Amino acid sequence: PSPRLLDKRKFINTAQVAGVESYLIGDGPARGGRALLVNTGAGLRFRILVDRGLDIDQAFHDRHSLTFLSHKGPTAPSDALGRGLDWLKGFPVGLLTTCGPFNIGGPCTDAGEELGLHGPHSNTAAHLQSVCAPDLHTGRDRITIVGAVRYGAFYGPCVTLRRTISCPLFTNRIEFIDELTNVGNADVPHAWLLHVNLGYPLVDAGATFCFNSDRVEPFDSPISRAWFSRAHDFRTVPQPLKAHAGEAAVVGYVYPRPLDARGNTTVGLVNARLGLGLAVHYNTRQFPRCGNWQHWGEREYVCALEPMNGTVDGRDKDRARGLLDTLKAGATRRYEYAIEVIDSPAGLKALSRRR
């Protein structure tokens, strides 16, 4: 229902129909971690991990999970996971894991600096600035969460993220504004990637990726080159594959056509059997390419759509190719994007046309 159609005489507490609540995780490796549970009132429910950079792990629409959750689940943030591939030891997967802000992609040494996989963001706790719960009796029909994440060290780099997450009530849409400011006095390398992870049962055999892109570039590995070749239907989800056991996975870069003159585009996935899809809306000027990660191992059956401003080949390679972005001293970079669950026939048809 829309807020206008609800009979407000029949409830006194808006939390009965939609809202947000905060709590501390009570057990396991994330014990004591701060969490926010959001219910939009339209079937979409998700959990924000404040101590993991305001990223999102659990996400559901009605009875269906939308994402994949790792074996360990969420863990406490740790600077000790910043070398090599150690980032994977704390990777909860979940609906949104953000990567950056100084590097994304594989570990490397760039300009004399040793860099671990995907950067420090998801191992950095946020400062929660505000949580605005809805109140339909006073006209507040939106959930809004604002927080800041601070990265760096004395002498620099010194960068602050201000993240705003908002949901109009009775929609299946999560809206984000990320504002990254270099508060230091020297220019710094900048990379930003949205690891939007999808899992069973939304992701199942026969589901299809939707991105209107003629240009597809495989990651430089034999398995990725074969998977993203024109001879292979890489847009259709397969059954679990024994060939994807362990670390085996494929990655391709897609370049979706903008939908308007401002550069906005949409990528997503549709499960026609469930009558359910998920769309990621973003701007191609902010994120020039979108990664498509597919890992179809048994019990690790997961994929991702990854808008990014660089590549996942490593910061040293991006620098050599002229693809490395820079955040100048005092400058702010703004990213706007949204994640939306699609459950209407018209919406699914429109998203499917992006195939």
Secondary structure, DSSP 4 states (H G I P E B T S, - for coil): --TTTS-GGG-S-GGGTSEEEEEE--SSTTTT-EEEEEE-SSSEEEEEEGGGTTEEEEEEETTEE-S-B-SS------GGG-STTGGGGG--B-SEEEE-SS--SS-EEETTEEE-TT-SGGGS--EEEEEE--BTTTTB-EEEEEEEEEEE-TTS-EEEEEEEEEEETTSSEEEEEEEEEE-SSS-EEE--EEEEEEETTTS-TT-EEE---S-EEE-SSHHHHHHTSTTS-TTB--S--GGG-TT--EEEEE-PPPSSTT-EEEEEEEETTTTEEEEEEEETTT--EEEEEEEEETTEEEEEEEEESS-SS-HHHHHHHT--EEE-TT-EEEEEEEEEEE-SHHHHHHHHTT-
